[in-house]
Amino acid sequence: MSETIGTGIRSRIRGSKMTAEQVSADGARQVSPTGASPLQQVPLGQEPLAGSTSVNGVPVDNQITSNSDRQPLLSGESTGESKESVVEPEKEETSLMIGLQVVIPFLVAGFGMVGAGMVLDIVQHWKVFRDVSEIFILVPSLLGLKGNLEMTLASRMSTQANLGNIELRSELWKMASGNMAILQCQATVVGFLASIAAIVMGWIPDGKFELHDALLLCAGSLTTAAIASAILGAIMIFIVVLSRRCNINPDNVATPIAASLGDLITLSLLASICTGIYSVQVTQVWLAPFIIALFLLLLPLWIYISHRNIYTKDVLYNGWVPVISAMVISSVGGLILDATVVVFDGLAVYQPVINGVGGNLVAVQASKLSTALHKVSQPGVVPVGVFSGCPTPLSTFCVNDLSSRTARVLLLLVVPGQLLFVFVINYMKAGHTSLTPAFVILYLTAALLQVLILLYVANWMVHYMWRKKLDPDHAAIPYLTAIGDLVGTALLAATFFLLATFGKE
C-alpha cells in the first residue's frame, strides 16, 4: 500500500515538473501551469524580486531560470562543462543603484574627454595639422570609432554577460577572439573610408588634389584605427568580465570606460602617427603606401576569422550599414569642426567633451534598453507592454519604469558633470575662451539639449530596430554616437557664434 502511494506521489511530482520546465527544441516559449507564457506575464524591465516566489501571479520556479533557456549559447559545440548556468533572481534597479554605478565611470570618462580636448587644443597648432587641415575632418570619425566599434562591443558583451553566457571559459574565449577579429576588420574598413571622405571633403572646396597629403591621411587613419581598436577592445572585454565577477551591471560601466579611454588614446595616436609619417614623407616616400598595403592585405585574415566564429558571423554580414552610416554622419560633424576651429580658437578643447559626454550617456541607455529586451524576447518579437510606435517625451522621461528612471538619472548628470569639466579645463588654462556667465549658460544649454535629443532618439531607435528584427547591440550605438557628434559639434559652433556675435567671448 505504501509503495503504491509513494509511486503515485512521485508520478505527480514528475508530471508537474515537466509542465513547468518543458521547452521545445527550437526555442519556443515556455508554458507555465497557468497556460500563459512568462513573456506575457512579466512586463519589459521587471525582474523577480529577490526572495519573492512569484511575479504577476506566476511562480518564479516557472519562469525561465537558466541562461540557456533565456538565450541559448550560440556555440553548438559540446564541452565538458555544463551549459546550464542558473541565474539568481535580480532586484529591479532603482534610481539610486543606477546613479551609484554610473557616476564614477561617468566622471572617469569625462576627465578622459577633458584630456582629449586638451590634446586637441595643443596639436591643432602642430605643423602637420596646419599644413594638412583635412586631419580635422578625420577627428570626429576616428573618435566615433569608440561608438561604432568599442561601445558596440561593450554592449554585445554586456548583454551576453547579463544572460550568463560568459560563465563558461571556452565560450568566453570564443567571444573574445571573434570580437577582436571583427574589431580589426571594421576598424580597417572604417579607417580607410574615413580617410577617403576626408580627402574628398578637403579636395572639393580647395579644388586641388595633393597625393602626399592623401597618402598621409589614409596611412594615419588606418594605423590609428587599428591600434586604438586593439587596445580598447581588449580593455572592454576585461572590464565586462571583471564587472560580472564583482556583481556590477556591465551595462552601467563598460561603455563609459570605453568613452573615457577612447578619445584620449585615439587623438594621441592620430597626432603622433600623422606627425611621424609627415616628418619622413619626403625622404621615405615608400612608408605611407607600405602601411596602407599592409593593413589592406591583413583584411582577408580578419574576415576569415570573423566568418568562422559563430559569435561574430552575423556582425560580419549585417553590421556594416550602421558603422559606415555613422562614419558618414561623423564626417559631416568633422566638416563643421574643420570650418569653425580656425575661426573660434577656443572651440577645439570643448569638442571632445560635449560630444563624449553625450555619446557616453546615450550608450548606457541604449545598452540597458537592449539588454532588457534580450532578457524577455528575441528580435522581431515585441514583448507585451512595450509601445509599438513613436514614443512621446512623457513616456521617455516621466514613466515609472527602468528606462525612464535611467533616462532621468543620466539627465541629472549632465549639468553638474559638464560644470566640473568646464572648470577643470579653465583651471588647466586650456582653450582660449573666458569662463563668463554667458558662455557657461549657453554651453550647458547646448549640452543638455544634445543629451535630451539623444535619449529620446535612443528610446525610439532601439525599439524600432527590435521590431524590424535588428539587434540593437549591433546597430543602435553607432548611429546614436554619430548623431551625438553631429548635433554636439553643431550646437557648440552655434554657442561660439552667438558669443562672438554679441561680443561675449
N, C-alpha and C positions, 0 to 999 in steps of 0.2 A: 504493500500500500504506500509506504513512504517513498519507495523508489519511483512509483507511478507519479506521485505528486511532484517529486524533485524533477522528473523528466519534463512534466508539463510546465513548471516554472522556468526551467532552462529554455524551453522552446519559445515561451512568450518573451523572455528577455532577448533571445537571439532575434526574434522577429521584429521587436521594436527597435533594436539596434540597427537592423538592416534598413528599416523605414527611415530612420533619422540620418544615416550616413551614406546611403547609396547614391553614387554619382555615375552618370553614364560615361562610357569610354570616350566619347567625343567632346566631353566638357560641357554637357547640358546642365541646366540649372538644377540645384539640389532641391529635393522635395522634403518639406517638413511634415510632421504628423498632421498639421492643420490643413495640408493640401495646398499651401501657398508657398511660393518661392521666397527665400530670405531676401532676395533682391527687391521684392515687392514690399517687404516688411520694414526694412531699415532705410530711412532717407539718407541721401548722399551726405557724407561728412559726419554721420553719427556713429560712434563706436560703442560697443557694450561697455557699460561702466564696470570698473574693477569691483569684484565681489558680488556683482549682480547676477541673477540667474536667468534673466530674460530681457529682451529688447522688443518693445512694441508687442508684447504678449507672446513672442516666440522664444522658447528656451535657448539659452546660449549654447547648450550642448548640441542643438540642432542647427546652429549657424555654421558657416564654413570656418573650421578651426585650424586648418593646416594651410601652409603657404602653397603647397602644391595644389590644393583644391581651389584657392583663390586665383593663382596664376601658375600653371604648370611650368616647371623648368623647361626652357627651350631645348636644352640638350637632351636628346633621347638616349644617349649612351649610358649603359649601366655602369655603376660604380660599386665599390664595396661599402659605401656609406648609404644610410637610409636617406631617401628623398623626402620623407615626411618631417617637417620642421614645425612643431606646434607653436602657434603664436599666442602669447598671453593676451587676455583682454586688455585693451588700452583705454586709458582715460581720455575723454574728449579734451582737446587743448583749449585752455582758457586764454583770454587776452593777456593775462599776466605771464602765463607759461610761454606764449609766443613771443612776447616782448623780451623776456629774460633771455631766451635762446637766440633771438635775432640781434639784440642791441650790441653785444660785444663784437660779433663778426661784422656788423654794420659799421661800427666805429673803426675797427681794424681796416676794413675795406676803404672807408673814407680817407684815412690817413695814407693808405697806399695811393689813392687817387690824387690826394694833395701832393704827394711825392712825384707822381707822374706829371701833374700840372707844372710843378717847379722845374722838372726836367725839360718839358716842352718850352717853358719860358726861357730857359738857358740856351737850348740847342737851336731855337729859331734864329739866333744871331750867328750860328756857325756858318762857315763859308759854303758848305755843301747845301745847306738849306736856303742860303741867299742865291746861289747860282742855279740850283735846281729846285725851284719853288714847288714843283709838282709833288714833292715829297709830302707837302701838307695835305694833298688830296689823299695820299695813302694812309695818313694818320687815323681818321675815323674807321676806315675799312679794316686796318690791321688791329686797332684797338677793339673793333667789333668782333674779332675772331673769338674773344673770350665768351661773347654771347652766341656766336654761330657754332662754336665748337666746344670750348671747355665748359661753359654753363649748360649746354645741351648734354654733354657727357655727364656732368654732375646730376642733372635732372634724371637721366636714364638710370644711372647707378643708384640714385636715392630711391627711385621707385622700386628697383629690384631689391634694395636693402630693406625697405618697408614691407615688401612682400615676403621677406625671409629667404630670397633666392641666392644670397651671397654667403649663407652659412656654410655651404659645402666648399671646401678649399679648391676642389677640382673645378667646380663651376666658376668660382671667383677668378681663377687663373684664365679660364676661357674668356670670361667677360673682359678682364684687364687686357689680355693680349689682343683680342679683337678690336677693342675700343682704341687702343694705342695705334693700331694699324689704320683704322678708319680715320683717326685724327690726322695722321700724316698724309693720307690720301686727300682728305678735304682741305687741309692746310696748303698743300701743293697747288691744287686747282684754284682755290680762292686767292692765294697769294699771287698766282700768275695772272688771273683775271683782274684782280685789283690793280696790278701794275699796268695792264693794258688799258683799263679805264682811266687811270691817272695820266697815261701818255696821251690818250685821245682827248681828254678834257683839257689838258695843258696845250696840246697842239692846235686845237680848233681856235682858241682866242688869239694865240700868237701867230698862227699862220705859217709856222716853220717847224720842221722835224729834226731833232738832234739825235743821231744814232747812239752816241756815247751816253747821253742822258737816259735814253730809253733802256739801254742795257743796264745802266746803274739802277734804275727803278725796278726793273724786273729781277735782277740778281739780289738786290737788297730786300725786296718784298718776299721772295721765295725763301731766302735764308732766315729772315726774321720769323716768318710764319711757321716754318718747320721747327726751329729751335724752341720758340715760345710754346708751341703746341705740345712738344715732347715734355718740356719741363712742367707746364701747368697740368697736362693730362695725368702725369704720374702723381703730382700732388693731390689732384682731385680724387683719384682712386683711393689714395691713402687716407684722405680726410673722411670720405664716405665710410670706409671700413672702420676707422677709429671712432667715428660718431656712433655707429651702430653698436660697437663694443661698449661704449660709455652710456648707452641708453639715451642718446640725444638724437632728435629727429634730424637726419642729414638734410632734409629739405630746407631747414632753417639756417644751416651753417655753411653748406658746401658752396652754393652759388655766391654768397657774399665773399668768401675767401678766394674764390676764383676771380672775382672782381678786384679784390684788394691787391693781388699779385699781378693780375693780367696786364693792367695798364702800365705799371711801373716797369715790369720786365720787358714788355713789348716795345715801349718807347725807347728804353735804354738800348735794347738790341738794335732797333731800327737806326737810331742816331749813330751808334758805334760802327755798325756794319756798313752803312752808306758812307760814312766818313773814311773808313778803311779802304773801301773799293775806290772811292773818289781820289784818294791820295796817290794811288798807284795806277790809276786807269790809263794814264798817258804812257807809262813805261811798260806796264804789264797788260797789254790790250787783250790777252787771251783769258784773263781771270774771270771777268763777268760772263762771257759766253760759256766757259767751262762750268761755272756754278749753275747756270741755267740748264745746261745739258745734263749735269749730274742729277739734279732734282727731277727732271722730266724722265730720265731713264729709270729712276727708282720708283716712279709712279706705278708701273705694272706690278711690281712686287707688293706694294701696299694693297692694290686692288685684289690680287690673288689671295692674300692672307685674309682680307675682309670678306671675300666671297666664300672662303672655306669655313668661316666662323659663323655659327648659327645665330649668335647674338648681334652680329653687325651686318649680316647679309641683306636684311630688309633696309637698313640705313643706306647701304651702298647703292641700292637701286632706287630708293624712294626719298632719300634725304637731300637731294641736290637742289630742288626748286627753292625751298626756304633759305638755304645757305647762300645760293647765288643771288636770289632776290634781295636778301638782306645786305649783301655786299654792294649791290647797285644802289640801294637806298642810302647806305652809309657813305657811298662815294659822292652822292648829292650833298650830304652834310659836309663832306670834305671840300667840295667846291665852294660852299659858303665860307668855310674856315679859311681857305686859300685866299678868298676875295677880301675877307674882313680883317685877317690877322695883320696885314700891312697897314691898315687904316687905324685900327684900335690896338695899340701896343700892349695893353693890359689884358686883352681877351684870352690869350693863349693859356695862361695859367689856370683859368676857370673852366676851360672847355672839358678837360678830362673829369673835373669834379662834378659839374652839373650832369653830364652825360653818364658818368659812372654811377652816381647815386641813383638816378632814375632807373638805369638798367639793372642795378643791383636789387632794388626793391621789387620791381616788377618780375624779375626772375624768381624771387622767393615765392611770390603769389602764384605765378604760372606753375611752378614745380609742385606746390601744395595742391592746387586745383587738379593737376594731372594725377597725382598720387591718390587723391580722394576718389577720382573716377575709376582708376585702375583697381582699387580695393573692392569695388562692388559691381563692376561691369567690364565689358570689353568694348573697344572702339566700334562705333556703329549702333550700340545698344544703349539707349538713354535711360538711366535709372528713373524710377518713379519719384516724382517730387522735384525733378530738375527742369527748369524752364526750357522751352523749345523755341525761343525767338530771340529778339534783341533785348538784352536786359535794360532796365531803367537805372538811373543813378541811385534811386532809393534801394532797389534790390541789390545793387553792388556794394553800397556802403552802410545801409541803415537796417539790414535784416539781422536777426539774432541767429546766424549760423556761422560755421567755421570760416568760410571765405570772406564774409563781411567783417567778422572780427579781425581777421588777418589784415584786410584792407585798411581798417581803421587804425590798427597798430602801426602799420607801415606809413600811413599818412602822418601820424603823430611824430614819427622820427624825422620827417623832412626838415621842418623849421629849426629845431634845436641842433640837428646834425649839421645842416648847412651853415648855421651861425658859427658853430665851433670850427668848421673847416675854413670859413672865410677869415675868422680872427687868427687862425694859425697861419694862413697864407700872409696876412698882413704883418703878423709878428715876425715871420721869417724874412720880411722885406722883399717878398716875391711879387711880381707883377708891377704895373706902373699906374695903378688906379688908387685914388684916395678913398678911404673907407668912410664915405659920407652917409648920412641917413638916407638920402635919396637912392644911392647905389644899393645899400643893404635892402631897402624896401622893394625896389624893382627886381633885384636878384632873387630874393626869397619868393616873390610873387611868381617869377618865371619858373623857379624850381618846383614850387607847389603845384602850379598849373600843369607842368610837364608830368609829374607823378600822378595827378588826378586823371589826366588823359590816358596814361599808360595802364593804370589799374582798371579803368573802365574797359579799355580795349582788350586787356587780358581776360577779363571775365567773359566777354563776348567771344573772343577768338578761341580760347581753349574749348569751350562747349561747342562752338561751330565746327571745329576740327573733329571733335569726338563724334558728332552726328554724321560727319562725312567719312567716317571710318579711318581718319588720320590720327596717328599717335601724337598728342601734343608734346610729349617728351622729345620728339624728333624735330618738330616744326615750329612750335609756338615761340620759344625763346629767341631764335634768330630774328624773326620778324619784329618782336617786341623791342629788343635791344636796338635794332636798326632804326625803328621808328623813334625810339628814345634819343638816339644820336641826332637824327634829323630835326626833331622837334626841339631838343635841348639846344643844339647849335643855333637854330633859327631864333629861339627866344633869347638866347644870350646875346646874339648880334643885335636883336631889337632893343635889348636893355642898354647896350653901349651906344646904339644910335640915339635913343631917347636922351641919354645922359649928355651926349655930345650936342644934340640939338638944343637942349635947354641950358647948356653951359654948366652942368653939374658934375662933370667928370674931373 
